[in-house]
């Protein structure tokens, strides 16, 4: 929150800004309750998921943004994709998800490297993993369709896209495959952790936590991260590093990571040695923004990447 402010305040600024261009069309994620919480002068077009039959559930108890903006009761979901996203409704008033113009109608296959799905009945494939990236693809599709692109043209754009700067970026260090993931908040962190379920090969984990202004100086959000899910996998080594490695070490211990599998590397510059000595070929890295910058600088200095930032 200290990085970007409270979500309702930020959304109000977005609404105020949009009102300055009343003829502009707003394309918004209809699965997010906040984007349906205020009347706008602009025309609104919504996208979201319609890939599951209706049920009835609550979001996870530790989820933000699940209060009805009209009556402040807790929202329920006919299906919940993750966090507070999904087909929501309020059981106490008429607030509910708006009608969708563009929708994910099927999720075919998610792997640790790719996603296959259908939008409005059209098949698509992207070379990035995770349900959150299906949302990103849906947003891109919605913009493309709004401006007249065909599904084939949109798929060509998806196929040409490459992993950039910590977004599942793969870097080779000697014989090791490093998968670099930028983390900034608990929702993003938990989505990255969920990706591990799709990995079929043994892997180690390196988690790096900094607290500079670009990272957020309040690191209490790590307690909302599902590090306990690490116990679902046979991870031979979990390494922690960064300015706030002490807090991260404590969080890992509370999550139940055995001490004989937990390694503390205080200096990010020494993480490269950890990569080289890892007991697995694959290493998943979860690092905050300035930690990614530091790590990439060190990788560039040692000749493993050509550029310090992409």
N, C-alpha and C positions, 0 to 999 in steps of 0.2 A: 504494500500500500504506500510505503514511503517513496517508491519509485514513480508511481503514476497516479496516486490518489484513490479516493473511494469511488466505487464503480457507478453509483447513482449520480454523484457529482459530475463525473466525467461524461456520463450519458447525457445529462442535462446540457453540458457544453456542446455536445454533438448535435442535440436537438436545436439549440440556439443557433449554431452555425448553419445547419440545414435550412432554417427559417430565413436566412439571408439570401437564399437561392430557392424561392418557393416553387419554381418550375422544375427543379432538379428531382429526379426519381431516386428513391432510396431502395436499394436492394439489401435486405437484411435477413439474418438467420432467424427464421420463425420459431425454431426450437428453443431459443433463448428467451425466457420470459421478459427480460428487461427491454427487449426491442419491440415489445407489444404493450408496454406499460404507460405510454403517453400518446396523446393525440398530436399528430404532426400536420403541418400545412402541406407537406409534400405528399405526392403519391408514393405509396409503399408497395413493394413486391417482395414476397417472402419465399425463402427456400428452406428445406429441412428434410427430415427422414420420414419415409412411409414404408418401411421395410419389414415391419413385424405386425402380426395381428394385435388388436387391442387387448390389453389386460388391465390391471389396476395395481399400482405400486407407489411407493414413496422413493424419493431420491435418498442417497446415503445420508445418514444423520449428520455428518460433518460437512454439509454442502452449503455454500453461500447462495444467496439469490433465489430462495425457494418460497418466499412469502408472497402471497397474492398482493399486487400493488393496489387493489381496490379495497380489500377488507382485511388484509394482513393475516389471513389464515394460511396454513401450510398447504402448498400445492400438491396435488397428486398427479400421477402420470399413467397414461394408457400404455406407454412404453418410455423407458428412460435410456438414452444411448450412453451417456456418461455425465458426471457432474450434475448440473441442473438442466441439461439439454434433453429435449424429447417432446412427446405429445402431452403437454401438461394441461391441467384444468383445475379450477377451484371448486371444491364440493359445496362451498357456501355462497357463491355468487355466480355470475355468468362469465367470468373471466376464463378464457381458454386460448389455446394456440390458434392463431389465425389460419385462414385457408392458404395452402401453399400453391404457388405457381410452378415451382420446380422442386422435384423431390427425388431422393435416392429411393428407388423402389425395390432394390435387392442388393444385398452384400453377398457376393459369390464366394470369395476367398481372400483371406488376409494372411500374409506370411511376414517374415521378419524383413523382407526386402521389397515387397510389392503389395498392391491392393487391386482386386478385381470386383467390380460392382456395376449396377445399372442405375442410370438416372433417366427418369421418364421412359423407362423401358429400353433405353439404348445402352449397350454394353461399353464399359470403359475399363482401362487398366492404367495404373500409374506405377512408377518405379520408386515409390516411397511407401513406407509401411504405416499402419496405425489408423484407427477410426477417425482421429482428429484430422488426418490428412485426406480422408474421404470428405470430410466437411470442407476442407480447403479446396478440393477438387470441385465440389458442388458449388461453392461460391464462384469459382472461376467459370464453371459451366453456365451459371446464371447470368454472369456478366456477358459471356460470349453469346448466349442465346438472345439476350436483350438487344445486342447490337447486330444480330442477324447471322451469326456464324452457324455452320452446320455441325452436327455431332462428329462428323469425320474430321472437320477442321479443328474442333476442340480436342479430339483424341490425338491429333498430330502435335498439338501444343503440349499435351501431357507427355507424349513420348519423347519430346525434345527436352523436357525439363530435367535438370540434374540436381543432385544434392549439393547444397551450398552451406558454408560456414556453420558447422555444428548441427545441421539438420540431417541427421543420419549420414553424415559425411564419413566416408571410408578412407583411411590412411594406412599405408603399409610401413611398418617399422621392422626391418629385417624380415623374419618369417611370420610376423604377427599382423593380424588384421584388426585395426582399431576402428571402432564405430563410435563417432563423436556426436553426442547429443547435448544441445544447449538446453538448460533448465532454468526457469525464471519464477515459477510459482508451483504450488502443490498440484494443481490440475494438470499442468504440463508434465511435471515429474511423474505423476501417477500414470499418465498415458505412456510415457517412455518405459516405465517399469512393466506395464501391461504388454509391451512389445516383446519382452523376454519370453513370454509364453509361446511365441511362435518360433523361437530359435531351436533348431534341431541339433546343433553341435555344442560341445562343452564351451563354457565361457567364464571369464573372470569379470569383475566389475571394479571400476575406478570412479570414485565420486569426489568432486572437488568443489568446495564451498568458499566463495569470497564474499565480502560484505562492503565493497566499495559502492559509491552512490549509484553506479550503473547496474549493480547487482541487486541493490536494496540493502540498507544497513540493518534492518530488522530481519534476522534469520529464523524467527520462531516458526515460520511456515514449514520448516522441515519436519515439524511434529505432525503436520497434516499429510505428510507423504507416507505412502504405503510401503515403507521399507520392510515391514514384516513379510511381504510377499517374496523377498529374497529367499526365505526359508522354503518356498515351494520348489526351489531349484537346488541342484547339487553344485553350488558355486564353491570352487576350491579356495578362492581368495577374493576378499573385498578390501580394496585399498581406499583410504581417505586422505585427502590433502586439502591445501588451501588455507587462507587466513583464519577461517573459523573451523579448522579441522578438529579442535577439541570438542566443540559442540556436536559436530557431525559424528565423531567417535562415540560420544555418549548416546546419540540417537541410535546408532547401529547396535550398541550394546543393549539398549532398551528393547530394540526390535528382536533381540535374541540371536544376533550373529555370534557364533562361537569365537572366543578370543584367539584360538589357534588358527582361525581363518581370517582374522582381521589384522590388517597392516596399516600403520600410520606413517605417512611420508610428509613431513611438515612443509618441505619446499617443493613447489610445482616443478622447478627445474630438475628435480630428481625423479619425477614421474616417468620420464623416458626410460630410465633404468628399470623401473617396475614393468613397463611394457616388455622390454627385452627378456626379463627374467620370469615373466608370467608362466604359470603351469599350463595354460591353454593357448591355443592359436588365436582365438578370438577374445577381444577385450572390449566390453561396453563401457564407454566413458559418459558420465553425467556431470556436467560442469556449468557453473553460472557464467554470466557473460564475460566478465574480466578474466575469469579463470580460463575460458576458451581462448581469449586473446593471448594470455601468457603462455598457454600450452602450445598454441600455433606458432608463436614467436620462437619458442624453444625447438619445435620441430623444424622450423625454417632454418634456424641457426645450425642445426645438425644435418641439414640437407635432405630431410624426409619429405618436405613439401617445397614447392618452388616459390610460393608467395606466402606472406605472413597473414594476409587477410583476403578473402574472396567475397 
